């Protein structure tokens, strides 16, 4: 990732905060690592192991296990990052979009459950922004792992 791309990612963290995805799919061989890192929400499903978002390793928009993070985290590039890296938008515009989503997310009740968040996302601007600026048109939480 380019230095400006790093700046965008470490100023964002939405892919790990639970704002974009309710869970992150792991490869079967990564389940033990996730448990050792005390990701308490590991779902040890034999078909699609995962852990719930927000990621417990995210601190101040940065991964505390960056060098050993799961494959899905290594390869994921949100739509906004791709647009930035392709020169379609500048860093200032990309960061403004991140801040707008953060403002909208901050309006959610602090005790919002994933179900509450999903219902609000289906209804409002936050979903539109997430879809337009961060997610690929065919991307789901499962396809994030396969990128």
Legacy VTK file of the C-alpha trace (Angstrom):
# vtk DataFile Version 3.0
C-alpha trace
ASCII
DATASET POLYDATA
POINTS 147 float
0.000 0.000 0.000
1.303 3.439 -0.845
2.125 5.909 1.916
-0.944 8.043 1.088
-3.034 4.837 1.091
-1.673 4.067 4.520
-2.653 7.559 5.631
-6.201 6.970 4.447
-6.485 3.563 6.106
-5.039 4.655 9.446
-7.349 7.661 9.405
-10.344 5.408 8.836
-10.529 1.890 10.257
-14.192 1.496 9.248
-13.547 -1.988 7.832
-12.532 -3.129 11.325
-14.867 -1.013 13.453
-18.096 -2.813 12.632
-19.362 0.102 10.552
-19.159 -1.768 7.246
-19.247 -5.460 8.132
-20.823 -7.356 11.034
-18.132 -10.036 10.944
-14.873 -11.004 9.275
-14.432 -14.439 7.764
-11.284 -16.342 8.690
-9.506 -19.164 6.959
-9.798 -22.363 9.036
-6.089 -22.263 9.895
-6.519 -18.757 11.384
-9.053 -19.744 14.057
-6.367 -20.761 16.560
-4.552 -17.451 15.995
-7.808 -15.550 16.584
-8.419 -17.399 19.844
-4.820 -16.799 20.988
-5.304 -13.086 20.316
-8.392 -13.280 22.519
-10.852 -12.286 19.836
-13.673 -13.371 22.105
-16.262 -13.436 19.390
-14.665 -16.166 17.257
-17.314 -18.269 15.553
-15.684 -21.639 14.967
-17.934 -22.701 12.094
-16.336 -25.507 10.030
-17.639 -23.993 6.787
-17.073 -20.302 7.443
-15.176 -19.455 10.653
-15.260 -15.776 11.527
-15.120 -13.207 14.277
-17.618 -10.477 15.034
-16.862 -6.842 14.417
-15.710 -4.528 15.826
-12.333 -6.193 15.871
-10.894 -6.382 19.358
-7.421 -5.698 17.966
-8.318 -2.254 16.590
-6.899 0.622 18.664
-7.031 4.227 17.498
-7.891 3.102 13.947
-4.832 0.842 13.815
-4.424 -2.908 14.025
-2.419 -3.991 17.045
-1.574 -7.276 15.274
-0.793 -5.728 11.885
2.221 -7.909 11.030
0.322 -11.127 11.738
-3.242 -10.148 10.796
-5.501 -12.615 8.931
-5.293 -12.947 5.158
-8.621 -11.207 4.601
-7.298 -8.157 6.422
-4.090 -8.197 4.385
-5.866 -8.241 1.048
-9.002 -6.153 1.649
-9.202 -2.830 -0.179
-12.413 -0.867 0.224
-13.926 0.918 -2.733
-12.827 4.302 -1.374
-9.198 3.189 -1.097
-9.289 1.811 -4.639
-10.693 5.101 -5.952
-7.973 6.988 -4.118
-5.174 4.700 -5.326
-6.492 4.949 -8.893
-6.385 8.756 -8.707
-10.155 9.122 -9.039
-10.389 11.134 -5.798
-7.911 13.017 -3.669
-6.941 12.329 -0.067
-8.875 15.340 1.219
-12.111 14.141 -0.399
-11.543 10.557 0.769
-10.928 11.701 4.349
-14.039 13.902 4.227
-16.102 10.860 3.228
-14.646 8.874 6.120
-15.489 11.674 8.559
-19.074 11.898 7.258
-19.642 8.182 7.854
-18.111 8.501 11.328
-20.464 11.393 12.168
-23.456 9.366 11.027
-22.296 6.294 12.921
-21.788 8.367 16.076
-25.482 9.275 15.963
-26.438 5.655 16.541
-27.428 4.724 20.086
-24.474 3.466 22.127
-26.404 0.325 22.962
-27.269 -0.362 19.330
-27.118 -4.028 18.497
-26.074 -5.311 15.062
-29.789 -5.779 14.338
-30.498 -2.147 15.216
-27.570 -0.972 13.141
-28.654 -3.128 10.187
-32.176 -1.693 10.363
-30.837 1.859 10.441
-28.389 1.119 7.644
-31.194 -0.192 5.463
-33.103 3.034 5.943
-30.608 5.823 5.773
-27.771 7.841 4.469
-25.159 5.712 6.182
-25.986 2.718 3.997
-25.929 4.852 0.891
-22.516 6.249 1.790
-21.114 2.852 2.736
-22.381 1.339 -0.494
-21.286 4.224 -2.681
-17.888 4.911 -1.166
-16.614 1.804 0.590
-18.182 -1.444 -0.628
-17.891 -2.988 -4.066
-21.301 -3.566 -5.643
-21.138 -7.332 -5.135
-19.277 -7.338 -1.847
-20.653 -8.984 1.281
-19.016 -9.906 4.529
-18.218 -13.322 3.027
-16.746 -11.942 -0.178
-14.483 -9.688 1.868
-12.634 -12.825 2.927
-12.274 -14.070 -0.613
-10.801 -10.864 -2.064
LINES 1 148
147 0 1 2 3 4 5 6 7 8 9 10 11 12 13 14 15 16 17 18 19 20 21 22 23 24 25 26 27 28 29 30 31 32 33 34 35 36 37 38 39 40 41 42 43 44 45 46 47 48 49 50 51 52 53 54 55 56 57 58 59 60 61 62 63 64 65 66 67 68 69 70 71 72 73 74 75 76 77 78 79 80 81 82 83 84 85 86 87 88 89 90 91 92 93 94 95 96 97 98 99 100 101 102 103 104 105 106 107 108 109 110 111 112 113 114 115 116 117 118 119 120 121 122 123 124 125 126 127 128 129 130 131 132 133 134 135 136 137 138 139 140 141 142 143 144 145 146
